[in-house]
Amino acid sequence: MKLRKVDPADDGSHQPTGDDERWQESWVLYWFDPSNMSGGSHHFGLQRPRERADVWDWVTVQGRHAGHFNALTLPIPDQDLSKFEIGRMRIQTLEPLQKYRFSSEYPSTGTKVDIVYEAFTDAISVALDGSGAEVGANHYETFGRASGTVTQGGQTLEVSGWAFQDHSWGIRDWNTVGAHRWICATFSENFYCAAGTFATNAGVRAFGYVFDGEFKEVTRMSFGGRVGDDGFSVEGCDARIWTKPGDAYHITGDCVSSQLSNHHDGWFTSNGFAMFECGGRLGTGVLELAELKQLTPSLQRRLDEANG
């Protein structure tokens, strides 16, 4: 497993290096406080060649949905990511790659979020592309903690919990990924993971890592995902994760709240805040799942060649 050292300058904005219109830059923050069942999922993507931006921004307060903003054709703000506003979200870099202040508002429910995220890891850079998937040639992520307040109906709730932040830029084409599963779980500052599978025309590929005192590359994964009767809502997992050193982990998870997000060309996914257990240890994080929506060319060929 190769970890690339991340330049603090990469915390800021990037520009396309070619004319491929699939180039994008995205930023995301997930946080969840299990003590009061409150959390936030905050994402934006800047599609500079297409001159448009997308936002997926939703919160849960005390186990109930408390605001959701989803837009795909916003103008791109003329601002650096170090101090950035888009949709109703505001992001300020307090320390590159490590510390950010985030706030957002949800007028439909009168909810406001104001938190500070601080990483307990260095920036982790691992490759996501490969075996038919083009989802972000440049990428880094951190695990940390988010603390702050959620205000709703004049009442202020203190929140604090494990969190995850990432930043990607480069070619991203979700049509290259027919389906995916992803688990992001934190049990302690010495035990956390980000692992999943991509189903592409080349087949199913596992990716990611487990940090259990040291980084361990994921080589194989059985996600055991549960989807609601609505056909899209992620409900939980019964995951088995094998790593390159030979260690394997059994992680079960149940979502306490989930939401739907979409992109262009009919692509959509469901992610949710989850409670996890692994060998008696409890953790929190995010589950994300997108089901196959149409046959990949390789699957279509399998049917075309089914001639007895």
C-alpha positions as CSV (number, residue, x, y, z in Angstrom):
1,M,0.0,0.0,0.0
2,K,1.5,3.3,-1.1
3,L,0.8,6.5,0.8
4,R,1.6,9.7,-1.0
5,K,2.7,12.7,1.1
6,V,0.2,15.5,0.6
7,D,1.4,19.0,-0.1
8,P,-0.4,21.6,2.2
9,A,-0.9,23.7,-1.0
10,D,-3.3,20.9,-2.2
11,D,-5.7,22.0,0.5
12,G,-6.7,24.9,-1.9
13,S,-8.4,25.1,-5.2
14,H,-7.2,23.3,-8.4
15,Q,-7.7,23.9,-12.1
16,P,-8.2,21.5,-14.9
17,T,-5.0,20.4,-16.7
18,G,-6.7,19.3,-19.9
19,D,-9.9,19.7,-21.8
20,D,-11.7,16.6,-20.5
21,E,-15.1,17.9,-19.4
22,R,-15.4,15.2,-16.8
23,W,-12.8,17.0,-14.6
24,Q,-14.1,18.0,-11.2
25,E,-13.0,19.0,-7.7
26,S,-15.0,17.8,-4.7
27,W,-14.9,18.3,-0.9
28,V,-16.9,16.4,1.7
29,L,-17.3,16.3,5.5
30,Y,-19.2,13.6,7.4
31,W,-19.8,13.8,11.2
32,F,-22.0,12.0,13.7
33,D,-22.6,12.3,17.4
34,P,-24.1,9.0,18.8
35,S,-25.0,10.6,22.2
36,N,-27.8,12.6,20.6
37,M,-28.2,10.8,17.2
38,S,-27.2,14.0,15.3
39,G,-25.0,14.2,12.2
40,G,-24.2,16.0,9.0
41,S,-23.2,15.0,5.4
42,H,-21.9,17.9,3.5
43,H,-20.5,17.6,-0.1
44,F,-19.9,19.9,-3.0
45,G,-18.4,19.3,-6.5
46,L,-17.0,21.9,-8.9
47,Q,-17.3,20.9,-12.5
48,R,-15.2,23.7,-13.9
49,P,-15.2,22.6,-17.6
50,R,-19.0,22.4,-17.5
51,E,-19.2,25.6,-15.6
52,R,-21.5,24.2,-12.9
53,A,-21.4,23.0,-9.3
54,D,-23.3,20.4,-7.3
55,V,-24.2,20.3,-3.6
56,W,-25.4,17.4,-1.4
57,D,-26.0,18.8,2.1
58,W,-28.2,17.2,4.8
59,V,-28.4,16.8,8.5
60,T,-30.1,14.7,11.1
61,V,-31.0,16.1,14.6
62,Q,-31.8,13.7,17.4
63,G,-32.6,10.9,14.9
64,R,-34.8,12.9,12.6
65,H,-34.1,14.5,9.3
66,A,-33.6,18.2,9.9
67,G,-32.7,19.6,6.5
68,H,-31.7,18.6,3.0
69,F,-30.3,20.7,0.1
70,N,-29.5,19.0,-3.2
71,A,-28.6,20.9,-6.3
72,L,-26.7,20.0,-9.5
73,T,-26.5,23.2,-11.6
74,L,-25.2,25.9,-9.2
75,P,-22.8,28.6,-10.4
76,I,-19.2,28.1,-9.4
77,P,-18.1,30.7,-6.8
78,D,-15.0,32.8,-7.7
79,Q,-13.3,31.9,-4.4
80,D,-10.5,29.7,-3.2
81,L,-11.4,26.6,-1.1
82,S,-9.6,28.1,1.9
83,K,-12.6,30.4,2.4
84,F,-15.6,29.1,0.4
85,E,-19.3,29.5,0.2
86,I,-21.6,27.5,-2.0
87,G,-25.3,26.7,-1.6
88,R,-25.9,27.5,2.1
89,M,-22.6,26.0,3.2
90,R,-19.6,28.0,4.4
91,I,-16.1,26.4,4.8
92,Q,-13.1,28.1,6.2
93,T,-9.6,26.5,6.4
94,L,-8.2,27.1,9.9
95,E,-5.1,24.9,9.3
96,P,-4.4,23.3,5.9
97,L,-5.3,19.6,5.7
98,Q,-6.1,19.5,9.4
99,K,-8.7,21.9,10.7
100,Y,-11.8,23.6,9.2
101,R,-14.8,25.5,10.3
102,F,-18.1,24.5,8.7
103,S,-21.6,26.0,8.9
104,S,-24.8,25.6,7.0
105,E,-28.5,26.5,7.2
106,Y,-31.7,24.7,6.3
107,P,-34.5,27.3,6.2
108,S,-37.3,24.7,5.7
109,T,-36.7,23.4,9.2
110,G,-35.1,26.4,10.8
111,T,-31.9,24.4,11.5
112,K,-28.3,25.8,11.6
113,V,-25.1,23.9,11.9
114,D,-21.8,25.4,13.1
115,I,-18.9,23.1,13.8
116,V,-15.1,22.8,13.8
117,Y,-13.5,19.7,12.3
118,E,-10.0,18.8,13.5
119,A,-8.1,15.8,12.1
120,F,-6.3,13.4,14.3
121,T,-4.5,11.8,11.3
122,D,-2.2,13.2,8.7
123,A,-3.7,13.5,5.3
124,I,-4.0,10.0,3.8
125,S,-3.6,9.8,0.0
126,V,-4.5,6.5,-1.7
127,A,-5.4,5.6,-5.3
128,L,-9.1,5.2,-6.0
129,D,-8.9,4.8,-9.8
130,G,-8.2,1.5,-11.5
131,S,-9.9,-1.6,-13.0
132,G,-12.3,0.5,-15.0
133,A,-13.2,3.1,-12.4
134,E,-12.4,6.8,-13.0
135,V,-13.6,8.6,-9.8
136,G,-10.7,11.0,-8.9
137,A,-7.0,10.7,-9.8
138,N,-6.0,13.0,-7.0
139,H,-7.4,12.4,-3.5
140,Y,-6.7,12.7,0.2
141,E,-8.7,12.2,3.3
142,T,-8.4,12.5,7.1
143,F,-10.1,11.1,10.1
144,G,-10.9,13.4,13.0
145,R,-13.5,14.9,15.3
146,A,-16.2,17.5,14.8
147,S,-17.5,19.7,17.7
148,G,-19.9,22.6,17.7
149,T,-23.6,23.3,17.8
150,V,-26.8,22.6,16.0
151,T,-29.6,25.1,16.5
152,Q,-33.2,24.3,15.7
153,G,-36.4,26.1,16.8
154,G,-34.5,28.4,19.1
155,Q,-32.9,25.4,20.9
156,T,-29.1,24.8,20.8
157,L,-27.7,21.3,20.9
158,E,-24.0,20.7,21.6
159,V,-22.6,18.1,19.3
160,S,-19.2,16.2,19.2
161,G,-18.3,13.0,17.4
162,W,-16.0,11.2,15.1
163,A,-15.8,12.7,11.6
164,F,-14.2,12.2,8.2
165,Q,-13.1,14.7,5.5
166,D,-11.9,14.3,2.0
167,H,-10.9,16.3,-1.1
168,S,-10.5,15.0,-4.6
169,W,-9.8,16.5,-8.0
170,G,-9.3,15.1,-11.5
171,I,-11.5,13.1,-13.9
172,R,-14.6,11.7,-12.3
173,D,-17.1,9.7,-14.3
174,W,-19.6,7.8,-12.2
175,N,-20.8,6.0,-15.3
176,T,-17.7,3.9,-15.1
177,V,-18.9,2.5,-11.7
178,G,-22.1,0.5,-12.1
179,A,-22.4,0.0,-8.3
180,H,-20.4,0.6,-5.2
181,R,-20.4,0.0,-1.5
182,W,-18.4,2.0,1.1
183,I,-17.8,1.8,4.8
184,C,-16.1,4.6,6.8
185,A,-15.9,3.6,10.5
186,T,-14.0,5.0,13.4
187,F,-13.6,3.0,16.6
188,S,-10.6,5.0,18.1
189,E,-7.7,7.1,17.0
190,N,-5.8,3.8,16.6
191,F,-8.5,1.8,14.8
192,Y,-10.5,3.1,11.8
193,C,-11.2,2.1,8.2
194,A,-12.3,3.4,4.8
195,A,-13.0,0.4,2.5
196,G,-15.4,-0.6,-0.2
197,T,-16.0,-2.1,-3.6
198,F,-16.5,-0.8,-7.1
199,A,-18.5,-2.9,-9.7
200,T,-17.3,-1.9,-13.2
201,N,-17.2,-3.4,-16.6
202,A,-13.9,-5.1,-15.5
203,G,-15.6,-6.8,-12.5
204,V,-15.8,-6.1,-8.8
205,R,-12.7,-4.6,-7.1
206,A,-12.1,-4.0,-3.4
207,F,-10.3,-0.8,-2.3
208,G,-9.3,1.1,0.8
209,Y,-7.5,0.3,4.1
210,V,-7.9,-0.6,7.7
211,F,-5.7,1.2,10.3
212,D,-5.2,-1.0,13.3
213,G,-2.0,0.3,14.7
214,E,-0.7,0.4,11.1
215,F,-2.1,0.8,7.7
216,K,-3.3,-2.5,6.1
217,E,-4.4,-2.5,2.5
218,V,-7.8,-4.1,1.7
219,T,-7.5,-7.0,-0.7
220,R,-10.9,-8.5,-0.6
221,M,-14.3,-7.5,0.9
222,S,-17.8,-8.9,1.3
223,F,-20.0,-6.0,2.2
224,G,-23.2,-7.7,3.2
225,G,-25.2,-4.6,2.5
226,R,-28.9,-4.2,3.4
227,V,-31.1,-2.0,1.3
228,G,-34.6,-0.9,2.3
229,D,-37.8,-1.9,0.6
230,D,-37.8,1.4,-1.2
231,G,-35.0,0.0,-3.3
232,F,-32.3,2.6,-2.5
233,S,-32.0,3.4,1.2
234,V,-28.9,1.9,2.8
235,E,-29.9,0.2,6.1
236,G,-26.8,-1.6,7.3
237,C,-23.9,-4.0,6.6
238,D,-22.4,-7.3,7.7
239,A,-19.0,-6.7,6.2
240,R,-16.0,-9.0,6.1
241,I,-12.7,-7.3,5.2
242,W,-9.5,-9.1,4.4
243,T,-6.2,-7.2,4.3
244,K,-2.8,-7.7,2.6
245,P,-1.0,-8.8,5.8
246,G,-3.6,-11.5,6.3
247,D,-5.6,-9.9,9.1
248,A,-9.4,-10.0,8.6
249,Y,-12.2,-7.9,10.2
250,H,-15.9,-8.5,10.7
251,I,-17.8,-5.2,11.0
252,T,-21.5,-5.0,11.4
253,G,-23.4,-1.8,11.1
254,D,-26.9,-0.3,11.4
255,C,-27.9,3.0,10.0
256,V,-29.8,5.4,12.2
257,S,-30.6,7.9,9.4
258,S,-29.9,7.9,5.6
259,Q,-30.6,10.2,2.7
260,L,-30.6,10.1,-1.1
261,S,-28.2,12.1,-3.3
262,N,-27.9,12.2,-7.1
263,H,-25.8,13.4,-10.0
264,H,-26.2,13.8,-13.7
265,D,-27.1,11.0,-16.2
266,G,-29.4,9.3,-13.7
267,W,-26.7,8.4,-11.2
268,F,-27.7,8.3,-7.5
269,T,-26.6,6.9,-4.2
270,S,-27.8,6.6,-0.6
271,N,-25.6,7.2,2.4
272,G,-26.3,7.2,6.1
273,F,-24.9,7.6,9.6
274,A,-24.2,4.2,11.2
275,M,-23.3,2.5,14.5
276,F,-20.7,-0.2,14.1
277,E,-19.4,-3.1,16.0
278,C,-16.2,-5.1,15.5
279,G,-15.0,-7.7,18.0
280,G,-17.0,-6.1,20.8
281,R,-15.7,-2.6,20.0
282,L,-18.2,0.1,19.1
283,G,-17.7,2.8,16.5
284,T,-19.5,5.3,14.3
285,G,-19.3,6.5,10.8
286,V,-21.0,6.4,7.4
287,L,-22.3,3.7,5.1
288,E,-22.8,4.4,1.4
289,L,-24.4,2.2,-1.2
290,A,-25.4,2.5,-4.9
291,E,-27.0,-0.4,-6.6
292,L,-26.5,-1.4,-10.3
293,K,-28.9,0.5,-12.4
294,Q,-28.2,-1.0,-15.8
295,L,-26.2,-3.9,-17.3
296,T,-22.5,-3.2,-17.8
297,P,-21.2,-4.2,-21.3
298,S,-19.6,-7.3,-19.9
299,L,-22.9,-8.4,-18.3
300,Q,-24.8,-7.8,-21.5
301,R,-22.2,-9.9,-23.4
302,R,-22.8,-12.7,-20.9
303,L,-26.5,-12.7,-21.8
304,D,-25.8,-12.3,-25.5
305,E,-23.6,-15.3,-25.4
306,A,-26.0,-17.5,-23.4
307,N,-26.9,-19.7,-26.3
308,G,-26.9,-23.1,-24.6
